[in-house]
Amino acid sequence: MTDGDWQALGITLRLAATSTLLLLLIGLPLAAWRVRKQTRLRQVLDAVLALPLVLPPTVLGFYLLVLFAPQTSLGSAWIWLTGHGLVFSFTGLVLGSVIYSLPFVVQPLTVAMREIPPSLLEAAASLGASRWERLWRVVLPLLRRGLLVATTLGFAHTMGEFGVVLMLGGSIPGQTQVVSIALFQHVEAMRYAEAHHLAACLLGLSFLLLLLVYGLGDSRRTTPMRS
């Protein structure tokens, strides 16, 4: 691979790692709220969260591009705070990736939280455990599988983005050019050898991530109970 390809790979991994961390910080309280609340507002939130699943990435990327533009309130406020714009920047890519991949993190966390028996939390509370103690000692250990799936899906989905990152970040080498865009440019220029290298790299990383999820899941199911 060329130096530019290695740069694109580094940006892609940094983008995926940063976005996944933010997705987990946002997704955990969102999933908990979805489990507890059964209101019309939750139905509206569910519809908003599901939009990235049905919208073409270019459509979502276009509206985010409009929202982040320097002429908007958000864009101008960000420039005033940081001195840099959101459009065609790594920060803009992170924000766009978080919005685009949010349903892939919230959904498995919601499913995992619904499987936690309320009786366990009630028993912990009756024994004097505080809310934080119940979170760290009861909820999070039972969420390990859901957290693993959410982390993997969020990371892999962000790593393979194309439409949103292209609309928001363009293709600035060393700044916003990710692997998917570099791969497209190689194919467009008929540099198929370089394209093969990048495609194989993404394929291998994706396979390893999925292997991790299924491998750990199988190991949990086959581990014998200790008496």
N, C-alpha and C positions, 0 to 999 in steps of 0.2 A: 504494500500500500504506500501511497505517496505521503509526504509530510502533511499535506492538506487533509488527507483522509484520516490520519492519526489525530489531527486537531479536531476534526468533525466528530470523531469517536469520543474524544475527551469531553467535548462540549455536550454531547448526547448523554454520556454517563453522569456528568455533573448536573445536567438539567433533570434527568430522571431521578437522581438521588435527592436533590433539593425539593422537587415537586412531590415526591413520595412522602418525605418527612412532613411537609405542609398538609398533604392530603390526609395523613393519619391524625394530625393535630385537629384538623377540621372535621374529619369523618367520624371520629369517636363520639364527640358530643352530639353530632347530627344523628348518628345511628341510635344513640341512647334516647334522644328526643322522639325519634320516629317510633321506637318501641313503646314508650310511655304514653304518648299522646295519640288520641283517636278523634281528631277534629277535622273540619273542612280545610283548615289552614294546612294540616299535614298532607291532605290530598293535593293542594296547590303546590306545596313544596316537592312532593313526589313527582308531579308533572314537570316542574322546573328542572329537577335533578335528572330526569329521564331525557330531557331535550338533546343532550349530546349524543345519546344513543341513536336517535332518528334523524337528526339534522346532518346534512353533508358538512364535513369539517371546514370546507371553504366558506360556507354560509356563516358558521359560528365564528370563524376567523375574521371574516369581513366585518361583522358587527362588533367584535372585540377591537378590531383596528379602528373603527369609528369611535368606540367608547374611549379608547386610550389616546386618541389624537390630541395634540397640544392645544387645540381650540376648545376642547371640552373642559368641564369643571374638574373631572378626575385627572385628565392629562396635565392641565395647567397647575393644579395643586401639587402633583407629583414633581413637576419641574421646579416649582417654588421651594419644595421641601428638600429635594436632592440635587437640583441643578442639571438633571438628566431627564430625557423623555422616556416614556414607556415603549413607544413604537420603535421597532428595529433595535431592541436592546435585550440583553439576557434576562433582565427582570421582567420585561413584558412577556417573554417566552415562558417564564415560570408561572406567571399569573394565568396566562392562557392555558397552559398545560394543566394547572390545578382545576380550572373550570371544566376543561374537556374531559379529564379523567376522574372527576369526582364520583360519578355513579358507579364506576368500577371498584371504588374503595368503600363507599357507603353501603352498597348492597350486601356484600359478604359480611361486613361488620353487623349490619342489622339482623341478618339471618343467624349469626353466631350469638348475638345478644338475646334473641327470642328463644334460644335453646337453653338459656340459663334458668333453672327452676327458681321462681321467686321465693320458695320456701328456704333456700340456702341463704339468701340475703336477709330474710326475716329471722332466721336462726342466728346469723352473725350479729344482727342488730340486737337481738334479745340477750346475747352474751356480752353486750357492751361495746361492740366494735363501732368505731366512728365511721362516717361516710368514706373518708380516705382509706381507712383500714379495710373496709369492705371492698373498695375499688382495687387496692393493691393485692389483697390476700385472697379474694374470692373471684371478682369479676375478671381481672386481667389473666390469671392462670387459666380460667375456663375459656378465655378468648384467644388463646395461643394459635389454634388452628385458623380461626377467622382472621386474626392479625396477619398470619403468614400468607393466606390467600389474598387478602386486601393489599398487602405490601407488594406481593409478586405481580398482581394484576395492574396495580398503579404504576409500578416501575416499568413493566413490559409495555403497557399501553403508551406511556409517555415516550419510551424509547423508540417506538415505531411511528410516532406522529409525523404527519406530512402537511396536510392542508392548513391546519391552524398555525403551525410554526412558520410555514411559508408566507402566509398572509401577514403575520405579526412581525416576523423577524427578517423576512427576505432571505438573502443568502450571503451574509457578510463573513468572509473567511476569518476564522479565529475568534469570532464574536457570536454570530447567530447561525452559522452554517452547521446543521446537524447531519447525521449519517444519511437519513432518508433523502434529504435534499441533495447531498453530494452524490448519492447513488443515482438519483434522477438526472443530474447534470452529466454524469458519466455516460449514461445510456443515451441521452440527447446528443452528446458529442460522439457517440459510437465508440466509446472507450470501454469495450465490454470486459476486458480483463480486469480493469479496476473495479467495474461494477460487480463482477463476480466476487471479488475479494470482500467488498463491503456487504454484499448480500449474504455471503457465507458467514461473515462475522455476526450479523444480526440474527441469522438463523440459528447459529450455534449458541449465542447468548440466550435467545428465547427458549431454546430446547432445554438448556441447563436450568433456567428458572422454573420451567414447568416440571422438570425432573425432580427438582428440590421439593416442590409442593407435593407431588404425588408420592415421592419417596418417603417424606416425613409422615404423610397421611397413612401410608401403608404400615410404616413401622409402629405407629401408635395403635393401629387396629390389631397388629399381630403380637404386640408385647404382652406376655402373660401377666395376669393379675398376681400381685404379691399378697401372700396371706399375712 
